[in-house]
Structures are given as C-alpha cells and as structure tokens.
C-alpha cells in the first residue's frame, strides 16, 4: 500500500472550510507525529464539510510502514481507535460536536474493507442472502 486515507467530517453548518483545514492539520500532525508526509483537502461539496487526509504509508524516518507501526495489538491500541480519540479531543477543544458512542461502530482495516466491497466476507454474504429473502418477500406481497 502506497498511502493511507482518512476523512474527518463535521456536522452541517458547524465549521468553515478554513477552520476545518486548521482542525484537520492539527489531527494529522498529532496522529502522524512528523513521521509521514501528508496532504489535506477540504471538501465543501456536501451538506457537511469534511477533510480528506492522504498520507504516505512509509515513514520518513525509518522506512517502516504505518500499518506495521500502528495496526498491531489489541483493538484499543490500533491506529483507527487512536484516530477516533484524537479527533474527538481536538473537536472538543475547538467546540465542535463529536460522536459520543464509538463502541457501536467498529473500525476496519483496509483488507477488511476491501473484502466487504467485493462481497467476499461471511458478513457480506449473509447480508446479501438476507437482502435476497427480503426482496423475494416484497415481490411476493406485491403479487397478492
């Protein structure tokens, strides 16, 4: 993998593009700690402003990859958990809203996300089967 991609979104109407860039830069600086090159882009094309951060997967300092350094160990130690915590801390500092119940959402590795997109995981296959049953059921009700 050549790079990593993260998105920090804000509630509609709560932030300006300039402030979003400032908050996104603070998040990237704290998460990456000067070890990885990054690029930020603020998007205003939806009802909620959001910042894309794309960063080099290879450390400037030692050549190790981000996932090697930051995606090992228990869930609470993984990079996406650290990212959520940092984002929440920074948003609170700037008076912005945060999602209070992170426990109901689970981060995914790029591999897990890719398998889901290809509908190859057991969860994706189960979801597809359930969706097919619901569709047949709906079609049957339309015939009655």
N, C-alpha and C positions, 0 to 999 in steps of 0.2 A: 504494500500500500504506500502510495507516494505522499498522501496528505490525509488529514482528518478534517471533518466539517462539523461545526456545531452552530445551532441557531438559538439566539436569545430573543424571546418575544415579550411584548409588553401589552397590557390591556389597552383597548381602543381609547384614544384621547388622553392618555395619561403622560405622554412624553413627546418631546420634539425630536426630530431627526438628529439635531446637534447633541442633545442630551443623551440619546440612545447610543450615539457613537462614543461619547465620553464613558458611559457605563460599560459598553462593550469592550472598550480599550482597557478599562480597569479589570474587567473579568479576564480578558486574555493575558494581561500582564501578570496577574496573580496566579492563574492556572498554569501558565507556561514558564513562569519564573525566568524569562530571558534565555531559555534553553532552545526554543523553537521559533523559527521565523513565522510570522502570520500576516494575514490580510483581512481587513474588515470591510464589509459592505452593508450599508443601511438601506433597507427596502421600505418604501412607503406605498407600495402598490396594492396593499390590502387594507382592511379596516384597522389592523393593528400593525404598528411599526415593529420591525424586527431587524436584528443584526445577524448577518452571516459572518462567521469566523472560519477561515480556511487556514490551516497551518501545516507546515512541513512536518512530516511524520518522523524525520530523522533529526536528532539533537545536533545543534551547532557545536556542542562541547565535546561529546564523546562518541558520536555516531550511532548511539543506541536509539531504538525506535520508541515512540510514545507508548505503544501498547505493551512493549516489554517492561517499560519503567512504571506504567500506571494502570495496567489492567490485570494485575496478578493479585492473588489473595482473596480474602473474604469480600463479600459484596460491599460492605461498608468502607472498604479500603480502595475500591475501584474508582477509576477516573470519573465516570458519569455521576457517581454519588458525590464525589468531591466537587464536581462542576455544579450540581444542584445546590449544595450547601454554600459554595462561594457566591453563586448568582443570587440566592436568597439574601445572604448577608449584605452584598453590595446594593441590591434593590431596596432593602430595608433602610440602609444608610442614606439612600437618596430619596426616601419617602415614596417608593413605588410598591405596587402590590406584588404579592408572591402567592404561589400555590401552597396552601397550608398542609395538605395531605399527600406528601410524596410517597407514602407507603402504598397507596393504591396504584401507583404507576411504577413500572419497573424498567430500568434501562436495558438496552440491548447492545451486544457487541455488533460490529459490522457483519460478522459471519451470521449471527442470528437474524439480523435484519435482512440480509441477502437471501437466506433460506426462506424466510417468510414471504419476501417479494416473489420468489419463484414457486411459492405454494408447495414446498417440499417438506416442511416441518410437520410433525404429527398434529400440532395445533392447527396449522393451516389446512391440513387435510380434513380434520374434524370439523372445522368451521365451514369448509366447502360442502361437506356431507350434510351438515345441519341446514345450510342455506338451500341446498337442493330439495330437502324434505319440506322446508317451509314453502319453497316455490311451487312444488307439486301440490301441496295442501291448498295454497292460494288459488292455483289453477283449478283444482277440484271444486272449491267453493264457488268459483265463477260459473261453473257448469251447472250448478244446482238451480 
